[in-house]
Amino acid sequence: VQLVESGGGLVQPGGSLRLSCAASGSILRINAMGWYRQAPGLERELVASITYGGTTNYGDSVKGRFTISRNNTKNTVFLQMNSLKPEDTAVYYCNAQVVTRDYHLGDYWGQGTQVSVSS
């Protein structure tokens, strides 16, 4: 199973970015999907998560600014980030809890995409 992220980059404060993550491989079903981030010198933290049924959960620092969504048919998850702040600068990682076709449940991570918010 592979997760490939895209959509990171440099944006000014107050701007927007949309991250995408596509999962591929021997996938039977993806349970929860989510986005985490890690800034230099800090621990990785949850940004947002979404269950297969669409229930969402957000980190306190992004509530009201970020929106997570997913397409179960295409095994993709998205993160719409609005009103970006310099403190949102981090490497963003996609995460998926995958049931593979041989019925194993595993936790998979993407390679990360850099988001930088600066004027």
C-alpha positions as CSV (number, residue, x, y, z in Angstrom):
1,V,0.0,0.0,0.0
2,Q,1.3,3.4,-0.9
3,L,0.1,6.9,0.0
4,V,1.1,9.8,-2.2
5,E,0.5,13.4,-1.1
6,S,0.4,16.5,-3.3
7,G,-0.6,20.1,-3.0
8,G,1.9,21.6,-0.6
9,G,3.8,24.7,-1.2
10,L,4.5,28.3,-0.1
11,V,1.6,30.6,0.6
12,Q,1.1,34.0,2.2
13,P,-0.7,34.4,5.5
14,G,-4.4,34.3,5.0
15,G,-4.1,32.2,1.9
16,S,-5.4,28.8,1.1
17,L,-4.0,25.4,0.0
18,R,-5.6,22.1,-0.8
19,L,-3.7,18.9,0.0
20,S,-4.6,15.6,-1.7
21,C,-3.5,12.0,-0.8
22,A,-4.2,9.0,-2.9
23,A,-3.8,5.5,-1.7
24,S,-3.0,2.6,-4.0
25,G,-2.1,-1.1,-3.7
26,S,-3.8,-4.1,-2.3
27,I,-6.7,-2.3,-0.6
28,L,-9.9,-3.9,0.4
29,R,-11.1,-1.0,2.5
30,I,-9.8,2.1,4.2
31,N,-11.1,2.8,7.6
32,A,-10.0,6.2,9.1
33,M,-7.9,8.6,7.0
34,G,-6.2,11.6,8.4
35,W,-3.6,14.4,8.1
36,Y,-0.9,15.0,10.7
37,R,1.8,17.6,10.7
38,Q,5.2,18.0,12.2
39,A,7.1,21.3,12.6
40,P,10.8,21.5,13.3
41,G,11.6,20.6,16.9
42,L,8.0,19.6,17.6
43,E,6.1,16.3,17.8
44,R,3.8,15.1,15.1
45,E,0.3,16.2,15.8
46,L,-3.2,15.4,14.5
47,V,-4.6,18.0,12.1
48,A,-7.8,16.2,11.1
49,S,-9.2,12.8,10.6
50,I,-12.3,11.3,8.9
51,T,-13.9,7.9,9.2
52,Y,-15.2,5.8,6.4
53,G,-18.6,7.0,7.1
54,G,-17.5,10.7,7.1
55,T,-17.3,11.5,10.8
56,T,-14.6,14.2,11.2
57,N,-12.3,15.3,14.0
58,Y,-10.0,18.3,14.0
59,G,-7.1,19.6,16.1
60,D,-8.1,22.6,18.1
61,S,-5.7,24.9,16.3
62,V,-7.3,24.3,12.9
63,K,-11.0,24.1,13.7
64,G,-13.0,26.5,11.6
65,R,-10.2,26.9,9.1
66,F,-9.4,23.5,7.7
67,T,-11.8,21.0,6.2
68,I,-11.1,17.3,5.6
69,S,-13.0,15.2,3.1
70,R,-12.6,11.9,1.3
71,N,-13.6,9.9,-1.7
72,N,-14.1,6.3,-0.7
73,T,-14.4,5.1,-4.3
74,K,-11.0,6.6,-5.3
75,N,-9.3,6.0,-1.9
76,T,-8.4,9.6,-1.6
77,V,-8.4,12.2,1.2
78,F,-8.3,15.9,0.9
79,L,-7.4,18.8,3.3
80,Q,-8.7,22.2,2.4
81,M,-6.7,24.8,4.4
82,N,-8.0,28.3,4.6
83,S,-6.9,31.4,6.5
84,L,-3.4,29.9,6.8
85,K,-1.1,31.2,9.5
86,P,2.7,31.1,9.8
87,E,2.3,28.6,12.7
88,D,0.7,26.2,10.2
89,T,4.1,25.8,8.6
90,A,5.1,22.1,8.8
91,V,5.5,18.9,6.9
92,Y,2.0,17.4,6.4
93,Y,1.6,13.6,6.4
94,C,-1.3,11.6,5.2
95,N,-2.3,8.5,7.2
96,A,-4.6,5.7,6.4
97,Q,-5.8,2.6,8.3
98,V,-6.0,0.1,5.6
99,V,-7.6,-3.4,5.4
100,T,-5.7,-5.2,2.7
101,R,-7.1,-7.8,0.4
102,D,-5.5,-10.5,2.5
103,Y,-7.5,-9.1,5.5
104,H,-4.6,-7.5,7.4
105,L,-5.2,-4.2,9.1
106,G,-2.2,-1.8,8.8
107,D,-1.4,1.8,9.5
108,Y,0.2,3.5,6.5
109,W,1.9,6.9,6.0
110,G,2.7,9.1,3.1
111,Q,6.1,10.6,2.5
112,G,5.0,14.1,3.6
113,T,4.5,17.4,1.8
114,Q,5.9,20.7,2.9
115,V,3.5,23.6,3.7
116,S,5.1,27.0,4.3
117,V,3.2,30.1,5.3
118,S,5.2,33.2,5.1
119,S,5.0,36.7,3.7
